[in-house]
Amino acid sequence: MFGFFKGNPTKKMRKQYDALLEKAMHAQRNGDIKTYSLLTAQSEQLWKEIEQLEQKASKS
């Protein structure tokens, strides 16, 4: 009944995803490829979680 009070669970995760990508970009520009690859891997994992949550939400 009061579903409109419920926040979007992926909104915070998307902000984290964007922040990780931005950090990875800066690391790459600075020549820190190891950090770039770690941050990129973290962002890819977070994106998979976001997609799973959105699929569950769309099925409900």
PELINFEN-V83726 format. One line per field, one symbol per residue. phi: phi as a letter, one per 40 degrees, with the letter a starting at -180 (. if undefined). Layout:
phi=???
//
This chain:
phi=.bccccccccccccccccccccccccccccgccccdcccccccccccccccccccccccc
//
